Amino acid sequence: MCTHEPRCPDSSANDGEAAVVVASHPEQGWSLLCNGIVLFEDTGELLPDGHAVAARRREMTAAAAHRAA
């Protein structure tokens, strides 16, 4: 899908979420990335092959010490 230079990371790459947003629907809570990932505002993902990646809110909260309280 990607036509950018340099190319966006593939959806299977560790940094796949770094791809360019091609469609954003914040009112619905999701964005479509150039590599086909649908990224949800709760940090969950739907990959192009249909697999779902669970939201990682706990990981993000643990990484931000000021939010752990």
N, C-alpha and C positions, 0 to 999 in steps of 0.2 A: 504494500500500500504506500509506503513512504517514498516521496519524491524529493525530499530535502537533502541538502549537502551541508555538512556530513549527515549520513543517514541516521534516522532514529534507531534506538535499540530495538531489537526483535522482541516480540511479546514473551518469549521464553527466556530472555536474558534477565539477570539479577536486577538490572536497572531499567527494566521495561517500562516502568511508570514515568520515566524521564522523557518519553516521547511527546511530540507536539500535540496539543489539544486541537482537534479538527471540528468538534461540535460540543458545545457546552450548554447544559440545561440545568442551571443551579436551582431553578424553581422546582425541578423534579429530583434533584440530588445526584446527577450523574454527568459524566463527560466521556466522550469518545476520543481515544487517542489515535494517532496516526498509524500505530502498529496493530490496531484492531481491539485493544483492550478497552472495556467499558469500566471506568473508574467511578466508584460510588463515594459519596461524601463521608460515609462511615469508614472509609479505607478498604472496603471490600472491592473485589474485582470480578469481572466476568471475562474470561479469556476467549480469544477467537475460536478455539476448538470446543467451546461450550463448558469447560471446567470453571468452577467457581473457586475463588480464593476468599476465605473468611476475613472479616474485618479484623484489624489489628489494633483496636483501641487500647487494649491493656498494655501492649508493647509500647505504644506511643506515650501512654500515661506514665509508665515505669521509667521511660527515658527522660521525662520532664519532671525532675524532683519537686518542683514547686506545685505540681498538680497531684502529687501522690497523697496529699492530705485529705 
